[in-house]
Amino acid sequence: MLENSFRLTFFLKSPKRVTSQRLIYLRITVDGISKETSTKQKWDPNRWDQQTCRAIGNKEDARAINFYLDSVTNKILQFKAELIISSNAITTQRLLDFIQGKDDSRAKLLDEFQQHNDEMKALVATGEYAIGTHTRFVIAKRHVKEFIDFKYHSSDIEFRDLKYDFIKDYEFFLKTVKHCNNNTTLKHITYLRKMVMRAVHKDILQKDPFASFKGKRNKVIKSPLSLEELTAIENYNFSTRRLSVIRDVFIFQCYTGLAYVDVFNLKHSDIKKGIDGKLWIIKTRQKTDSPFHVPLLPQAMKIIELYKNDLTCQQRGTILPVASNQKMNEYLKEIAALCGLTCSLNTHKARRTFGSTVTLANGVPIHVVKEMLGHSSVKQTEEYAITEQVSIGREMEVLNKKLQVPTESPITESDKILIELKKEMDDLKRLIVGRYA
């Protein structure tokens, strides 16, 4: 790998106070990026030639200092040549680390990944991150580790050795070896990119080596439950309490818009009287820490009442006996099969159903739905909007009514009398005109 430009110079550092000797500094410039370090050697400025970057004269001390500076120069040039031969990146920092004896830098990708994950795990306890977020980064690190071993037969890789080819090869690895779909692949690349940007912010890297990488996500249509499907789940009589409880929690989500973690942690203190005097859920979303206010619909109130004396709720201090997200999604698959649904059923579909089938489809303005869902922008809420088929059908129904040709109104008895009177008047008029003609 050849750098665009390289320059190495020595100069005397101007001291903060007047002294007879100054420190000799080394400046390395690669591709316009310069860094300096002290050589720990001092020299008289009156015996220094800045044009040659060497001491002046043939005295023993001048020859000694010049020999030292030549040795430093040769070491750097030799190390630079080795980097070129091994196709490793040549950066100002790398050359500087080498001359300072820091070439065995710990600035490695997986080390940084682990440090990030440890920090995130510590913040899970404070509520800043969800445990699921930490788990995703643990999996992401494992994928990168497997890729480095697969591609480079190494336990780790230095940030300075990251090139554009690394990200392209990693993308290919995720899709072929790990069998990730396109969107999941891009998510894992996003997690990796976060580690790279940490290195940039720490000045380990001069710039993002993946800056030119562009990935395009596939648009995924996540449909809500239709009214018929929602009703089918509500009215189904399950033979086991296990499925009945899961169904009730899911239906509660459908009529409140709560995400899984928020319904799991929902407490009686989160139910407050709103300005209309009725009961509302007033709390903040755990995922985004954004507030949301949702009036309780009768269907949700009925479910709260159903579990007011539930032992699990009393032990946990929560409103509903919510199982783990894994169990919820597992049992929802059973529920979908029993209810004859062909769609995939999971906890997040309930939130989408509230935002679409329950609210927007019934004329609730989108900016109101945004507030109830705790979204930061209407654009987020638009993804929850009613399906295109429902929207088109509704608008075409309005158009159909406008285009209908009005039919003649049926003739009433009073209309018949008026018609007869008009006919008699016309006959009388003709008789009078004929008599005097």
C-alpha positions as CSV (number, residue, x, y, z in Angstrom):
1,M,0.0,0.0,0.0
2,L,1.5,3.4,-1.0
3,E,0.7,6.6,0.8
4,N,-0.1,9.8,-1.1
5,S,2.6,11.7,0.7
6,F,5.2,11.3,3.4
7,R,7.6,13.7,5.1
8,L,9.9,13.4,8.1
9,T,11.6,16.5,9.7
10,F,13.5,17.4,12.9
11,F,13.2,20.9,14.4
12,L,14.1,22.7,17.6
13,K,11.1,23.4,19.8
14,S,10.7,26.9,21.0
15,P,10.9,26.9,24.8
16,K,8.5,28.7,27.1
17,R,11.5,30.4,28.7
18,V,14.9,31.5,27.3
19,T,17.5,28.7,27.5
20,S,20.8,28.0,25.8
21,Q,19.5,24.7,24.4
22,R,16.2,23.5,23.0
23,L,14.6,20.1,22.6
24,I,14.8,18.4,19.2
25,Y,11.4,17.4,18.0
26,L,10.4,14.9,15.3
27,R,7.5,15.7,13.0
28,I,6.0,13.0,10.8
29,T,3.5,13.9,8.0
30,V,1.4,11.3,6.1
31,D,-1.2,12.3,3.6
32,G,-1.3,15.9,5.1
33,I,-1.8,14.7,8.7
34,S,1.1,15.7,11.0
35,K,2.1,14.6,14.5
36,E,5.1,15.6,16.6
37,T,7.0,14.0,19.4
38,S,10.1,14.8,21.4
39,T,13.4,13.0,20.7
40,K,14.4,13.8,24.3
41,Q,17.7,15.3,22.8
42,K,18.7,18.9,23.3
43,W,20.8,21.1,21.0
44,D,22.1,24.7,20.7
45,P,20.0,26.7,18.2
46,N,23.1,28.6,17.1
47,R,24.5,25.3,15.9
48,W,21.4,24.0,14.0
49,D,20.6,24.1,10.3
50,Q,16.9,23.9,9.8
51,Q,17.2,23.4,6.1
52,T,19.1,20.1,6.6
53,C,17.4,19.3,9.9
54,R,20.8,18.5,11.4
55,A,23.5,19.9,13.8
56,I,26.2,22.1,12.3
57,G,29.9,21.2,12.4
58,N,32.2,18.3,12.7
59,K,32.7,18.3,16.4
60,E,32.2,15.1,18.3
61,D,28.9,16.2,19.9
62,A,27.5,17.3,16.5
63,R,28.5,14.0,14.8
64,A,26.9,12.1,17.7
65,I,23.6,13.9,17.5
66,N,23.4,13.7,13.7
67,F,24.2,9.9,13.9
68,Y,21.3,9.6,16.4
69,L,18.9,11.5,14.1
70,D,20.0,9.4,11.1
71,S,19.3,6.2,13.1
72,V,15.8,7.4,13.9
73,T,15.2,8.3,10.3
74,N,16.4,4.9,9.0
75,K,14.3,3.0,11.6
76,I,11.1,4.8,10.5
77,L,11.9,4.3,6.8
78,Q,12.6,0.6,7.4
79,F,9.3,0.2,9.3
80,K,7.4,2.1,6.6
81,A,8.8,-0.3,4.0
82,E,7.7,-3.3,6.1
83,L,4.2,-1.9,6.2
84,I,4.1,-1.5,2.4
85,I,5.3,-5.1,1.9
86,S,2.7,-6.5,4.3
87,S,0.0,-4.3,2.8
88,N,-0.7,-2.6,6.1
89,A,-2.0,0.9,6.5
90,I,0.6,3.7,6.8
91,T,-0.6,6.4,9.1
92,T,1.1,9.2,11.1
93,Q,0.0,7.6,14.4
94,R,1.3,4.2,13.5
95,L,4.8,5.5,12.6
96,L,4.8,7.7,15.7
97,D,3.8,4.7,17.9
98,F,6.6,2.7,16.4
99,I,9.3,5.2,17.2
100,Q,7.9,5.7,20.7
101,G,7.9,1.9,21.3
102,K,4.1,1.6,21.2
103,D,3.8,-0.4,18.1
104,D,2.2,-3.3,20.0
105,S,-0.8,-1.1,20.5
106,R,-3.9,-2.4,22.3
107,A,-6.0,-0.3,19.9
108,K,-7.6,-3.4,18.5
109,L,-11.2,-3.9,17.3
110,L,-12.3,-6.7,19.6
111,D,-10.7,-5.1,22.6
112,E,-12.7,-1.9,21.9
113,F,-15.9,-3.9,21.3
114,Q,-15.5,-5.7,24.6
115,Q,-14.9,-2.4,26.4
116,H,-18.0,-1.0,24.8
117,N,-20.1,-4.0,25.8
118,D,-18.8,-3.9,29.4
119,E,-19.7,-0.2,29.7
120,M,-23.2,-0.9,28.2
121,K,-23.7,-3.8,30.6
122,A,-23.0,-1.6,33.6
123,L,-25.5,1.0,32.3
124,V,-28.2,-1.7,32.0
125,A,-28.5,-1.7,35.8
126,T,-29.2,2.1,35.7
127,G,-31.9,1.7,33.1
128,E,-30.1,3.6,30.4
129,Y,-30.0,0.5,28.2
130,A,-32.3,-2.6,28.0
131,I,-30.7,-6.0,28.5
132,G,-31.8,-6.9,25.0
133,T,-29.7,-4.1,23.5
134,H,-26.7,-5.4,25.3
135,T,-27.4,-8.9,24.1
136,R,-27.5,-7.7,20.5
137,F,-24.0,-6.1,20.8
138,V,-22.7,-9.3,22.4
139,I,-23.9,-11.3,19.4
140,A,-22.5,-8.6,17.1
141,K,-19.0,-8.9,18.7
142,R,-19.2,-12.7,18.3
143,H,-19.9,-12.4,14.6
144,V,-16.9,-10.0,14.1
145,K,-14.7,-12.4,16.1
146,E,-15.7,-15.3,13.9
147,F,-15.1,-13.3,10.8
148,I,-11.6,-12.2,11.8
149,D,-10.8,-15.8,12.6
150,F,-12.4,-17.0,9.3
151,K,-10.8,-14.4,7.1
152,Y,-7.4,-13.5,8.8
153,H,-6.8,-16.6,11.0
154,S,-6.2,-14.1,13.8
155,S,-7.7,-13.5,17.3
156,D,-8.1,-9.7,16.7
157,I,-7.2,-6.9,14.2
158,E,-5.8,-3.5,14.8
159,F,-8.0,-0.5,13.9
160,R,-5.3,0.8,11.7
161,D,-5.5,-2.3,9.5
162,L,-9.2,-1.8,8.8
163,K,-9.9,-1.0,5.1
164,Y,-12.9,-0.8,2.8
165,D,-12.4,-4.4,1.8
166,F,-12.9,-5.5,5.4
167,I,-16.4,-4.2,5.5
168,K,-17.3,-5.6,2.1
169,D,-15.9,-9.0,3.1
170,Y,-17.7,-8.9,6.4
171,E,-21.0,-8.1,4.6
172,F,-20.4,-11.2,2.4
173,F,-19.5,-13.3,5.4
174,L,-22.8,-12.4,7.2
175,K,-24.9,-13.2,4.2
176,T,-23.3,-16.4,3.2
177,V,-21.7,-18.0,6.3
178,K,-24.1,-16.7,9.0
179,H,-27.1,-16.7,6.6
180,C,-28.3,-13.3,7.7
181,N,-30.8,-11.5,5.5
182,N,-30.0,-8.0,4.1
183,N,-31.5,-5.9,6.8
184,T,-30.0,-8.0,9.6
185,T,-26.6,-7.8,7.9
186,L,-26.8,-4.0,7.8
187,K,-27.7,-4.0,11.5
188,H,-24.6,-5.9,12.4
189,I,-22.5,-3.6,10.2
190,T,-24.1,-0.7,12.1
191,Y,-22.9,-2.2,15.4
192,L,-19.4,-2.6,14.0
193,R,-19.5,1.0,12.7
194,K,-20.1,2.2,16.2
195,M,-16.8,0.7,17.3
196,V,-15.0,2.3,14.4
197,M,-16.4,5.7,15.3
198,R,-15.3,5.3,18.9
199,A,-11.8,4.7,17.5
200,V,-12.1,7.9,15.4
201,H,-13.3,9.9,18.4
202,K,-10.4,8.6,20.5
203,D,-7.9,9.6,17.7
204,I,-7.0,6.0,17.2
205,L,-8.1,6.4,13.6
206,Q,-7.8,9.5,11.5
207,K,-11.0,8.9,9.6
208,D,-13.7,6.3,9.1
209,P,-12.3,3.6,6.8
210,F,-15.9,2.6,5.9
211,A,-17.1,6.1,5.0
212,S,-17.8,5.1,1.4
213,F,-19.7,2.0,2.3
214,K,-23.4,2.3,1.5
215,G,-26.0,-0.3,2.3
216,K,-29.6,-0.2,1.3
217,R,-32.2,-1.7,3.5
218,N,-35.1,-3.6,2.1
219,K,-38.5,-2.1,2.9
220,V,-40.4,-4.6,5.1
221,I,-44.1,-4.3,5.3
222,K,-45.2,-5.0,8.9
223,S,-48.9,-5.3,8.8
224,P,-51.2,-4.9,11.9
225,L,-54.0,-7.2,12.7
226,S,-57.2,-6.5,10.9
227,L,-60.4,-5.9,12.9
228,E,-61.6,-9.4,12.0
229,E,-58.3,-11.0,13.2
230,L,-58.3,-8.9,16.4
231,T,-61.9,-9.9,17.1
232,A,-61.1,-13.6,16.5
233,I,-58.4,-13.5,19.2
234,E,-60.5,-11.6,21.6
235,N,-63.5,-14.0,21.3
236,Y,-61.6,-17.3,21.3
237,N,-62.2,-19.5,24.3
238,F,-58.9,-21.1,25.2
239,S,-58.8,-24.4,27.1
240,T,-55.7,-23.4,29.2
241,R,-55.1,-20.5,31.5
242,R,-51.6,-20.2,30.1
243,L,-52.9,-19.1,26.7
244,S,-55.7,-17.1,28.1
245,V,-53.3,-14.9,30.1
246,I,-51.0,-14.4,27.1
247,R,-54.0,-13.5,25.0
248,D,-55.2,-11.0,27.6
249,V,-51.8,-9.3,27.8
250,F,-51.6,-9.1,24.0
251,I,-55.1,-7.6,23.7
252,F,-54.3,-5.1,26.4
253,Q,-51.4,-4.0,24.3
254,C,-53.6,-3.8,21.2
255,Y,-55.9,-1.3,23.1
256,T,-53.1,0.7,24.7
257,G,-50.2,0.7,22.3
258,L,-47.7,-0.3,25.0
259,A,-44.5,-2.0,24.0
260,Y,-43.6,-5.3,25.7
261,V,-41.2,-3.9,28.2
262,D,-43.7,-1.1,29.2
263,V,-46.6,-3.5,29.8
264,F,-44.2,-5.8,31.7
265,N,-43.3,-3.0,34.1
266,L,-46.8,-1.3,34.2
267,K,-47.8,-0.5,37.8
268,H,-50.9,0.9,39.4
269,S,-49.0,4.2,40.0
270,D,-48.9,4.6,36.2
271,I,-52.7,4.8,36.1
272,K,-53.8,8.3,36.8
273,K,-56.8,10.6,36.2
274,G,-56.5,12.7,33.1
275,I,-57.8,16.2,32.6
276,D,-61.1,14.7,31.5
277,G,-61.5,12.9,34.8
278,K,-61.1,9.5,33.3
279,L,-58.3,7.0,33.8
280,W,-55.1,7.3,31.7
281,I,-51.8,5.5,31.5
282,I,-49.2,8.3,32.0
283,K,-45.6,7.2,32.0
284,T,-42.4,7.2,29.9
285,R,-41.2,4.6,27.5
286,Q,-38.3,2.6,28.7
287,K,-36.7,2.4,25.3
288,T,-36.6,6.1,24.5
289,D,-37.5,7.7,27.8
290,S,-40.1,9.7,25.9
291,P,-43.5,10.4,27.7
292,F,-46.8,8.9,26.5
293,H,-50.3,9.4,27.7
294,V,-53.0,6.9,26.7
295,P,-56.7,7.0,27.8
296,L,-57.8,3.6,28.9
297,L,-60.4,2.1,26.6
298,P,-63.2,-0.1,28.1
299,Q,-61.5,-3.3,26.6
300,A,-58.2,-2.4,28.5
301,M,-60.1,-1.6,31.7
302,K,-61.9,-4.9,31.6
303,I,-58.5,-6.8,31.5
304,I,-57.1,-4.7,34.4
305,E,-60.2,-5.6,36.4
306,L,-59.8,-9.3,35.5
307,Y,-56.3,-9.5,37.1
308,K,-56.7,-7.1,40.1
309,N,-56.4,-10.1,42.5
310,D,-53.9,-12.1,40.6
311,L,-51.2,-13.5,42.9
312,T,-48.3,-13.0,40.4
313,C,-49.4,-9.3,39.9
314,Q,-49.4,-8.8,43.7
315,Q,-46.0,-10.3,44.1
316,R,-44.5,-8.3,41.3
317,G,-46.4,-5.1,42.1
318,T,-47.6,-4.9,38.5
319,I,-51.0,-4.7,36.8
320,L,-50.7,-7.7,34.5
321,P,-49.0,-11.2,34.9
322,V,-46.7,-10.7,31.9
323,A,-44.4,-13.6,30.9
324,S,-41.0,-13.2,29.4
325,N,-40.9,-11.7,25.9
326,Q,-39.6,-15.1,24.6
327,K,-42.5,-17.0,26.2
328,M,-45.0,-14.4,25.0
329,N,-43.9,-14.7,21.4
330,E,-43.7,-18.5,21.6
331,Y,-47.3,-18.8,23.0
332,L,-48.6,-16.2,20.5
333,K,-47.6,-18.6,17.7
334,E,-49.9,-21.2,19.3
335,I,-52.7,-18.6,19.6
336,A,-52.3,-17.6,16.0
337,A,-52.6,-21.3,14.9
338,L,-55.7,-21.9,17.1
339,C,-57.4,-18.8,15.9
340,G,-56.8,-19.8,12.3
341,L,-54.5,-16.7,11.6
342,T,-52.0,-17.0,8.8
343,C,-50.0,-13.9,9.9
344,S,-47.0,-13.9,12.2
345,L,-48.1,-13.0,15.8
346,N,-45.6,-11.3,18.2
347,T,-45.8,-8.7,21.0
348,H,-44.8,-5.8,18.7
349,K,-47.7,-6.5,16.3
350,A,-50.0,-5.5,19.2
351,R,-48.5,-2.0,19.3
352,R,-48.8,-1.7,15.5
353,T,-52.4,-2.9,15.7
354,F,-53.2,-0.1,18.2
355,G,-51.5,2.5,16.0
356,S,-53.4,1.3,12.9
357,T,-56.5,-0.8,13.3
358,V,-57.7,0.6,16.7
359,T,-56.8,4.3,16.3
360,L,-55.9,5.6,12.8
361,A,-58.5,3.3,11.1
362,N,-61.2,4.8,13.3
363,G,-60.3,8.4,12.4
364,V,-58.0,9.3,15.3
365,P,-55.6,12.0,13.9
366,I,-52.1,10.8,13.3
367,H,-50.5,13.5,15.5
368,V,-52.7,12.3,18.4
369,V,-51.6,8.7,17.8
370,K,-48.0,9.9,17.8
371,E,-48.4,11.2,21.3
372,M,-50.1,8.1,22.6
373,L,-47.3,5.8,21.1
374,G,-44.6,8.1,22.5
375,H,-43.0,8.6,19.1
376,S,-40.5,11.4,18.6
377,S,-41.9,12.3,15.1
378,V,-44.9,11.8,13.0
379,K,-42.7,10.0,10.4
380,Q,-42.3,7.1,12.9
381,T,-46.1,6.9,13.3
382,E,-46.6,6.9,9.6
383,E,-45.0,3.4,9.5
384,Y,-47.9,2.3,11.8
385,A,-50.5,3.7,9.4
386,I,-53.4,1.7,8.2
387,T,-52.6,-0.7,5.3
388,E,-52.7,0.7,1.8
389,Q,-55.7,-1.6,0.9
390,V,-57.8,-0.2,3.8
391,S,-56.8,3.4,3.0
392,I,-57.5,3.0,-0.7
393,G,-60.8,1.3,0.0
394,R,-62.0,4.1,2.3
395,E,-61.1,6.9,-0.2
396,M,-62.7,5.1,-3.1
397,E,-65.9,4.7,-1.0
398,V,-66.0,8.5,-0.6
399,L,-65.4,8.9,-4.3
400,N,-68.1,6.4,-5.2
401,K,-70.7,8.3,-3.2
402,K,-69.7,11.5,-5.0
403,L,-70.0,9.9,-8.4
404,Q,-73.4,8.2,-7.9
405,V,-76.2,9.6,-10.2
406,P,-79.0,10.9,-8.0
407,T,-82.3,9.0,-8.7
408,E,-85.7,10.7,-9.0
409,S,-87.6,11.0,-5.7
410,P,-90.8,9.0,-5.3
411,I,-94.0,11.0,-5.9
412,T,-95.9,11.7,-2.7
413,E,-99.8,12.1,-2.4
414,S,-99.4,15.9,-2.1
415,D,-97.4,15.9,-5.3
416,K,-100.2,14.0,-7.0
417,I,-102.8,16.6,-5.9
418,L,-100.6,19.5,-7.2
419,I,-100.2,17.7,-10.5
420,E,-104.0,17.2,-10.8
421,L,-104.7,20.9,-9.9
422,K,-102.2,22.0,-12.5
423,K,-103.8,19.8,-15.2
424,E,-107.3,21.2,-14.3
425,M,-106.0,24.8,-14.6
426,D,-104.5,24.1,-18.0
427,D,-107.8,22.7,-19.2
428,L,-109.7,25.7,-17.9
429,K,-107.3,28.0,-19.6
430,R,-107.7,26.3,-22.9
431,L,-111.5,26.4,-22.6
432,I,-111.5,30.2,-22.0
433,V,-109.1,30.9,-24.8
434,G,-111.3,28.8,-27.2
435,R,-114.6,30.6,-26.2
436,Y,-113.2,34.1,-27.0
437,A,-111.1,33.1,-30.0
